[in-house]
Amino acid sequence: MTFRDPAGWSVSVPARLSGAEQGESVMVSCNRVRQHVLVEGTRKTLKPVLAALTVSDARLLLTALRPAGQSLTVPAVGNGLVRRRLVVNPAVWYVELSIHGATQVIGRWRIHSDRIAEVGFALAESIALIRADGPLTYGQATDSTATKELIAEVPVFASSWNDGQATDAQPRVTRAAGAGSVGGASAGDSVIGRASVGAGRFGVATSGDGGGSR
């Protein structure tokens, strides 16, 4: 079954698969028809692991993703996924995101502190898309109250900590060829945005970097 939105919008964030200690990624996307936020971890040579979340649980996840924050467990939803759950365990220099099955952990991924902002940015974007409120507009505000609320939440992730110093993160957004415009960029572009702390604004540069969807 295909869970992703037909538009193919997604954000891929580098992560390390615990145990195997190899470079992988955590991908955030959405399915607007089912109103699910999708979180998927890759595993080389194995199938990726997917958890579909409700919008309310995705909001909880958004607030929990920060170094030295609070642990969080949210249930997965959707056909074939209801016995799964997504668990977040923040540490000092990274956040561990794991997807559990009915009896065991399917996979654990560590997201370094300088990448946490990208995950928060992607979650906020997914929620905005699901709510049919238009995507976040990188670089300028919209008249939409709901979108402004989501933008206000993103600065929590705008600066992350790396060796004791605050650093700006740069989220990367990819879409499948032929997908609709997101944030004013054309399909197939990679959008890099930098959030301003407390300001709810994004400065943007774009570069061609096509993405795909399952």
C-alpha positions in Angstrom: 0.0 0.0 0.0 1.3 3.5 -0.8 1.0 5.8 2.1 2.7 8.9 0.8 0.9 11.9 -0.7 0.6 11.8 -4.5 2.4 15.1 -4.7 5.6 13.4 -3.5 6.6 16.2 -1.0 9.2 15.0 1.5 12.1 16.1 3.6 15.1 13.7 4.1 17.3 14.3 7.2 20.6 12.5 7.7 20.7 10.1 10.7 22.7 7.2 12.0 21.1 3.8 12.4 21.8 2.5 15.9 23.4 -0.9 16.2 24.6 -1.0 12.6 26.3 2.5 13.1 25.8 3.4 9.5 24.7 6.6 7.8 21.0 6.5 7.0 18.2 9.0 6.9 14.8 9.9 8.5 12.2 11.1 6.0 9.2 13.2 6.9 6.3 13.4 4.4 2.5 13.4 4.5 -0.7 12.0 3.1 -3.3 14.7 2.8 -6.1 12.3 1.9 -5.6 10.3 5.1 -4.5 13.4 7.1 -1.4 11.5 8.3 2.1 12.8 8.9 4.6 10.1 7.8 7.9 9.4 9.5 10.1 6.8 7.8 13.6 5.6 8.7 15.9 4.0 6.1 17.9 0.8 6.6 20.4 -0.2 3.9 19.6 -3.7 2.4 16.3 -3.7 4.3 12.9 -2.1 3.8 12.4 1.4 5.3 10.4 1.5 8.5 7.3 3.7 8.4 5.1 5.2 11.2 2.0 7.3 10.2 0.9 9.9 12.8 -2.2 11.9 13.4 -1.8 15.7 13.2 -2.2 16.1 16.9 0.5 13.5 17.7 2.8 15.1 15.1 2.5 18.4 17.0 3.5 16.6 20.2 6.5 15.1 18.3 7.4 18.6 17.1 7.6 20.0 20.6 9.6 17.0 21.9 12.4 17.1 19.3 15.1 19.0 21.0 18.4 18.1 22.8 17.9 17.2 26.5 14.1 17.4 26.1 11.4 15.1 27.3 10.9 11.5 26.1 7.7 10.9 24.1 5.8 7.9 22.8 3.1 8.3 20.2 1.0 5.5 18.5 1.1 4.9 14.8 -2.1 4.8 12.7 -3.2 3.4 9.4 -3.7 0.0 7.9 -1.0 -2.4 9.0 0.7 0.2 11.2 -1.6 0.4 14.2 0.6 -1.9 16.4 3.6 0.3 15.9 4.6 3.3 18.0 7.2 6.0 17.6 9.4 6.8 20.5 11.7 9.9 21.0 14.5 9.9 23.5 16.5 13.2 23.6 20.1 13.2 24.7 22.6 16.0 25.0 24.0 16.0 21.5 21.4 14.1 19.6 17.8 12.8 19.6 17.1 9.1 19.2 14.0 8.3 17.2 12.8 4.7 17.3 9.9 2.8 15.7 8.6 -0.1 17.7 6.6 -3.0 16.6 4.2 -5.1 18.8 7.0 -7.0 20.5 10.3 -5.4 19.6 12.2 -2.3 18.2 12.2 -2.3 14.4 14.8 0.4 14.1 16.5 3.3 16.0 18.0 6.4 14.4 20.1 9.1 16.0 19.6 12.6 14.7 22.5 14.9 15.6 21.7 18.2 17.3 22.6 20.3 14.2 20.0 18.4 12.2 17.1 18.5 14.6 15.8 21.8 13.2 15.3 20.2 9.8 13.0 17.6 11.3 10.9 20.2 13.2 10.7 22.3 10.0 9.5 19.2 8.0 6.8 18.3 10.6 5.4 21.9 10.7 5.3 21.9 6.8 3.6 18.5 6.8 0.9 19.7 9.2 0.3 22.8 7.2 -0.1 20.8 4.0 -2.5 18.4 5.6 -4.6 21.2 7.0 -5.1 22.4 3.4 -3.8 25.8 4.6 -1.1 26.1 2.0 2.6 25.3 2.7 4.8 27.5 4.8 6.0 30.4 2.7 9.8 30.6 3.0 10.8 34.2 3.3 7.4 35.8 3.8 4.4 35.5 6.1 0.9 34.6 4.9 -2.5 35.9 6.0 -3.4 32.4 7.2 -3.7 32.2 10.9 -3.1 28.5 11.1 0.1 28.7 9.0 1.4 31.6 11.1 0.9 29.5 14.2 3.0 26.7 12.7 5.7 29.1 11.6 5.8 30.4 15.2 6.5 26.9 16.4 9.4 26.3 14.1 11.9 28.8 15.7 12.1 26.3 18.6 14.3 24.4 16.2 15.9 27.3 14.5 19.1 27.1 16.6 20.5 23.8 17.8 23.6 23.1 19.9 26.9 21.8 18.6 29.8 21.6 21.0 28.1 24.1 23.2 27.5 26.7 20.5 24.2 27.6 18.9 24.2 26.9 15.1 21.6 27.6 12.4 20.2 24.6 10.7 19.3 24.5 7.0 16.3 22.3 6.2 16.3 20.6 2.7 13.0 20.0 1.0 12.6 17.7 -2.0 9.6 17.0 -4.3 9.0 14.5 -7.1 9.1 15.8 -10.6 5.7 17.2 -11.6 4.7 17.9 -7.9 3.0 21.1 -7.1 4.9 24.2 -6.0 5.8 24.3 -2.4 6.8 27.6 -0.9 7.0 29.2 -4.4 9.8 26.9 -5.6 9.4 24.9 -8.8 9.0 21.1 -8.8 12.2 19.2 -8.5 14.0 22.0 -6.6 15.7 21.6 -3.3 14.7 24.4 -0.9 17.1 25.4 1.8 15.6 27.7 4.5 17.1 29.3 7.6 14.7 30.2 10.4 15.2 33.3 12.4 14.9 32.8 16.2 11.8 34.3 17.6 10.9 36.0 14.3 9.0 33.4 12.4 10.8 34.3 9.1 12.8 32.2 6.6 15.5 33.3 4.2 15.7 31.0 1.2 18.2 29.8 -1.4 17.2 27.2 -3.9 19.2 24.7 -6.0 18.3 22.0 -8.4 18.1 18.6 -6.6 15.3 16.4 -7.7 13.6 14.1 -5.3 11.3 11.1 -5.6 8.4 9.4 -3.8 7.3 5.9 -3.2 
